[in-house]
């Protein structure tokens, strides 16, 4: 079985073995010191941006206010994989964090940004979707995906249910829903709050990553985050030209459940990210890191 571990997990797993070989008791202080050095180096390597940020591949412009900061795709990969323990190789356009948070804070939440250029997604099926049936299908698909994750050395994953049922705003062409996700034996479930903004040639994918206990907080941040990203003129949903533009092979229901892959007939679900640190969580570490890191943003 192939096992993939982040740097912190390897260090934590090796500490007891190395200590035993030397006849010494492993020191949690040493582990914490090593973690803080590694974490500070990673934090310092992140290019944190505010202001106007162009995402030309998506035809989208971000306007990031001072109460948030933006990480590019490469830095987002560092956070998602090395800090939060997700599978590598997930393609995003970046990530938003509240300015008051670092990725290492235990109460941190964030927003990933992706773009899927599969064509104009027709919304004429908006009133015909049975979201209860769709949930059952998604739970079965997630169970199958969980087996693959476990085989790769990652935690199991379970779709517990809707944290907020899907809702489509016909005026803004924005689709909202939230899922409650359980990863492995975590005591607190993960909240994935999903927003899809329909455009002329594809869909802007905005996902909140937080704990289920932060749902009320996330609800207060929805409008602020939605205001950050806008399709550029010529790329909006209203700019669709049926004579020249491609129409997506799926509708709104597939945006929630996942797209059908043409070659296999299987569903390719939207990316699901979790927020989890390494194997060892040291008591009080989150508070300690708040004193270690400078939150100065680079604009």
PLY file of the C-alpha trace (Angstrom):
ply
format ascii 1.0
element vertex 299
property float x
property float y
property float z
element edge 298
property int vertex1
property int vertex2
end_header
0.00 0.00 0.00
1.39 3.38 -1.00
1.55 5.78 1.96
1.92 9.53 1.56
2.86 11.59 4.60
3.70 15.25 4.97
6.99 16.42 6.44
5.59 17.00 9.92
4.04 13.56 10.08
7.35 11.91 9.22
9.22 13.85 11.90
6.58 13.05 14.52
6.53 9.36 13.66
10.34 9.08 13.75
10.88 10.89 17.04
9.88 7.97 19.33
11.92 5.52 17.25
15.06 7.65 17.30
14.68 8.36 21.00
14.22 4.66 21.78
17.39 3.82 19.85
19.36 6.25 22.01
17.69 5.08 25.20
16.08 8.47 25.67
12.52 9.60 26.27
11.22 11.66 23.34
10.78 15.35 24.19
7.56 17.11 23.26
9.50 20.38 23.63
11.90 19.25 20.90
9.01 18.27 18.65
7.30 21.60 19.22
10.52 23.51 18.51
11.06 21.61 15.27
7.49 22.20 14.24
7.72 25.92 14.93
10.92 26.26 12.87
9.37 24.35 9.97
6.09 26.26 10.21
7.75 29.68 10.39
9.91 28.91 7.34
6.82 27.85 5.40
4.88 30.93 6.55
7.71 33.25 5.52
7.79 31.63 2.07
4.13 32.49 1.38
3.51 35.54 -0.79
0.44 37.14 0.76
-1.31 39.61 -1.54
-4.14 42.13 -1.38
-5.63 44.48 -3.94
-6.47 43.75 -7.58
-5.38 40.30 -8.78
-6.04 39.14 -12.32
-6.82 35.51 -13.08
-6.77 35.62 -16.90
-7.25 31.88 -17.41
-10.66 32.22 -15.79
-11.58 35.68 -17.10
-11.90 36.74 -13.46
-10.55 39.64 -11.43
-10.15 39.46 -7.66
-10.34 42.58 -5.53
-8.95 41.46 -2.18
-9.64 43.86 0.71
-7.28 44.40 3.64
-9.26 42.03 5.86
-8.23 39.10 3.63
-5.08 37.94 1.89
-4.63 35.89 -1.27
-2.19 33.03 -1.87
-1.30 31.97 -5.41
-1.67 28.41 -6.69
1.81 27.25 -5.62
1.46 28.63 -2.10
-2.04 27.18 -1.86
-0.60 23.74 -2.62
1.85 24.16 0.26
-0.96 24.95 2.68
-3.39 22.29 1.50
-0.84 19.47 1.33
1.97 20.24 3.78
-0.07 21.95 6.51
-3.59 20.58 6.18
-2.81 17.05 4.97
-4.65 16.93 1.64
-3.69 14.86 -1.40
-1.11 16.59 -3.64
-1.69 17.67 -7.22
-5.04 19.43 -6.81
-5.21 22.36 -9.22
-6.52 25.65 -7.83
-6.24 29.31 -8.79
-5.37 30.25 -5.25
-6.79 30.67 -1.79
-8.18 33.41 0.47
-7.56 33.70 4.22
-8.89 36.19 6.76
-6.10 38.67 7.53
-6.27 37.75 11.22
-5.41 34.07 10.57
-2.46 31.93 9.61
-2.93 28.42 8.14
-1.52 27.05 11.41
-4.21 28.46 13.69
-6.55 25.81 15.05
-9.54 28.04 14.26
-8.34 28.95 10.76
-10.75 28.85 7.82
-10.09 29.59 4.19
-11.57 29.78 0.70
-10.17 27.95 -2.33
-10.73 29.30 -5.85
-10.92 27.12 -8.97
-12.22 27.45 -12.50
-13.79 24.80 -14.72
-13.97 25.81 -18.38
-16.41 23.21 -19.66
-18.73 25.66 -21.35
-21.90 27.57 -20.57
-23.96 25.69 -17.96
-27.68 25.97 -18.75
-29.82 26.63 -15.67
-33.20 25.56 -17.09
-33.24 22.46 -14.83
-32.97 24.55 -11.66
-36.49 23.76 -10.47
-36.47 20.08 -11.40
-33.67 18.70 -9.23
-34.49 16.41 -6.30
-31.65 17.24 -3.94
-32.52 14.46 -1.49
-32.01 11.85 -4.22
-28.87 13.66 -5.29
-27.50 13.49 -1.74
-27.95 9.71 -1.63
-26.05 9.39 -4.90
-23.26 11.63 -3.63
-22.92 9.64 -0.41
-22.48 6.44 -2.40
-19.90 8.08 -4.67
-18.02 9.42 -1.65
-17.95 5.97 -0.08
-16.31 4.60 -3.24
-13.80 7.46 -3.32
-12.99 6.81 0.34
-11.70 3.34 -0.49
-9.22 4.83 -2.96
-8.06 7.36 -0.37
-7.42 4.66 2.22
-5.42 2.65 -0.32
-3.18 5.69 -0.79
-2.56 5.99 2.92
-5.05 8.78 3.64
-7.99 8.94 5.99
-11.40 7.65 5.07
-14.01 10.22 4.09
-17.76 10.24 4.68
-20.39 12.66 3.39
-22.58 13.06 6.46
-25.22 15.20 4.76
-26.20 18.73 3.80
-25.03 21.47 6.14
-27.10 23.75 3.91
-29.23 22.38 1.03
-28.53 23.63 -2.52
-30.05 26.95 -3.55
-29.79 28.62 -6.95
-30.21 32.38 -7.37
-31.61 32.88 -10.87
-30.75 36.60 -10.83
-27.06 36.34 -9.95
-26.54 32.86 -11.47
-24.92 31.65 -8.27
-25.46 28.19 -6.80
-24.92 27.63 -3.06
-24.77 24.50 -0.92
-22.82 23.16 2.05
-21.70 19.64 2.95
-20.77 18.17 6.31
-17.75 15.90 5.85
-16.19 13.43 8.28
-12.51 12.59 7.78
-11.26 9.48 9.56
-11.80 9.62 13.30
-11.67 13.40 13.68
-13.74 14.60 16.61
-15.01 17.66 14.71
-16.41 17.32 11.21
-15.37 19.53 8.30
-17.63 22.07 6.62
-17.32 22.45 2.84
-19.43 25.43 1.82
-19.67 25.48 -1.97
-20.47 28.38 -4.28
-20.57 28.15 -8.07
-20.68 31.34 -10.12
-21.82 30.65 -13.69
-19.95 32.39 -16.48
-19.96 32.53 -20.25
-17.40 29.76 -20.80
-17.32 27.97 -17.47
-17.87 28.05 -13.74
-15.98 29.82 -10.97
-15.64 27.42 -8.04
-15.44 28.93 -4.56
-15.19 26.59 -1.57
-15.02 27.49 2.11
-12.97 25.11 4.25
-13.79 25.19 7.94
-15.05 23.06 10.80
-18.77 22.39 11.05
-18.74 24.42 14.28
-17.81 27.52 12.23
-20.89 27.39 10.02
-22.50 30.45 11.64
-19.26 32.41 11.18
-18.98 31.37 7.53
-22.57 32.51 6.93
-21.52 36.01 7.98
-18.63 35.98 5.47
-20.47 34.79 2.35
-21.27 38.21 0.91
-17.76 39.55 1.60
-16.13 36.64 -0.20
-18.57 36.75 -3.12
-17.72 40.42 -3.60
-14.03 39.57 -4.04
-14.41 37.73 -7.37
-16.14 38.94 -10.51
-16.11 37.74 -14.11
-14.54 40.26 -16.45
-16.65 42.02 -19.07
-17.14 39.62 -21.95
-16.91 36.55 -19.68
-20.13 36.93 -17.68
-23.13 34.62 -17.92
-25.06 37.33 -19.77
-22.33 37.50 -22.42
-23.11 33.97 -23.68
-23.50 33.79 -27.46
-25.28 30.59 -28.56
-23.94 30.96 -32.09
-20.27 30.66 -31.13
-20.00 29.53 -27.49
-19.75 25.97 -26.23
-22.53 24.61 -24.01
-21.51 22.33 -21.11
-22.60 18.71 -21.29
-24.11 18.91 -17.80
-26.49 21.07 -15.79
-26.81 22.42 -12.27
-27.35 19.02 -10.68
-23.96 17.81 -11.91
-22.29 20.87 -10.41
-23.47 19.66 -7.01
-22.98 15.92 -7.47
-19.97 15.92 -9.80
-19.46 15.76 -13.54
-19.78 12.53 -15.52
-16.54 11.50 -17.18
-17.23 10.68 -20.82
-14.80 7.76 -21.08
-15.76 5.92 -17.91
-19.28 7.07 -17.10
-18.13 7.70 -13.54
-18.67 10.88 -11.55
-15.76 13.21 -11.01
-16.70 15.06 -7.85
-15.59 18.57 -7.01
-12.46 18.83 -4.91
-13.01 18.26 -1.21
-10.39 19.69 1.09
-9.99 19.25 4.81
-8.21 21.20 7.48
-6.03 19.01 9.63
-2.53 19.30 10.97
-0.02 16.46 11.21
-0.20 13.38 13.39
0.82 15.27 16.52
-1.10 18.30 17.76
0.71 19.92 20.65
-1.41 21.51 23.34
-1.25 25.30 23.17
0.68 25.32 19.89
-1.88 27.43 18.06
-1.57 30.18 20.65
2.22 29.95 20.55
2.29 30.33 16.78
0.23 33.52 16.98
3.18 35.05 18.78
5.74 33.68 16.36
4.29 34.78 13.04
4.05 38.26 11.59
0.86 38.71 9.60
2.23 41.43 7.37
0.69 41.17 3.90
2.54 41.77 0.66
0.45 43.72 -1.76
0 1
1 2
2 3
3 4
4 5
5 6
6 7
7 8
8 9
9 10
10 11
11 12
12 13
13 14
14 15
15 16
16 17
17 18
18 19
19 20
20 21
21 22
22 23
23 24
24 25
25 26
26 27
27 28
28 29
29 30
30 31
31 32
32 33
33 34
34 35
35 36
36 37
37 38
38 39
39 40
40 41
41 42
42 43
43 44
44 45
45 46
46 47
47 48
48 49
49 50
50 51
51 52
52 53
53 54
54 55
55 56
56 57
57 58
58 59
59 60
60 61
61 62
62 63
63 64
64 65
65 66
66 67
67 68
68 69
69 70
70 71
71 72
72 73
73 74
74 75
75 76
76 77
77 78
78 79
79 80
80 81
81 82
82 83
83 84
84 85
85 86
86 87
87 88
88 89
89 90
90 91
91 92
92 93
93 94
94 95
95 96
96 97
97 98
98 99
99 100
100 101
101 102
102 103
103 104
104 105
105 106
106 107
107 108
108 109
109 110
110 111
111 112
112 113
113 114
114 115
115 116
116 117
117 118
118 119
119 120
120 121
121 122
122 123
123 124
124 125
125 126
126 127
127 128
128 129
129 130
130 131
131 132
132 133
133 134
134 135
135 136
136 137
137 138
138 139
139 140
140 141
141 142
142 143
143 144
144 145
145 146
146 147
147 148
148 149
149 150
150 151
151 152
152 153
153 154
154 155
155 156
156 157
157 158
158 159
159 160
160 161
161 162
162 163
163 164
164 165
165 166
166 167
167 168
168 169
169 170
170 171
171 172
172 173
173 174
174 175
175 176
176 177
177 178
178 179
179 180
180 181
181 182
182 183
183 184
184 185
185 186
186 187
187 188
188 189
189 190
190 191
191 192
192 193
193 194
194 195
195 196
196 197
197 198
198 199
199 200
200 201
201 202
202 203
203 204
204 205
205 206
206 207
207 208
208 209
209 210
210 211
211 212
212 213
213 214
214 215
215 216
216 217
217 218
218 219
219 220
220 221
221 222
222 223
223 224
224 225
225 226
226 227
227 228
228 229
229 230
230 231
231 232
232 233
233 234
234 235
235 236
236 237
237 238
238 239
239 240
240 241
241 242
242 243
243 244
244 245
245 246
246 247
247 248
248 249
249 250
250 251
251 252
252 253
253 254
254 255
255 256
256 257
257 258
258 259
259 260
260 261
261 262
262 263
263 264
264 265
265 266
266 267
267 268
268 269
269 270
270 271
271 272
272 273
273 274
274 275
275 276
276 277
277 278
278 279
279 280
280 281
281 282
282 283
283 284
284 285
285 286
286 287
287 288
288 289
289 290
290 291
291 292
292 293
293 294
294 295
295 296
296 297
297 298
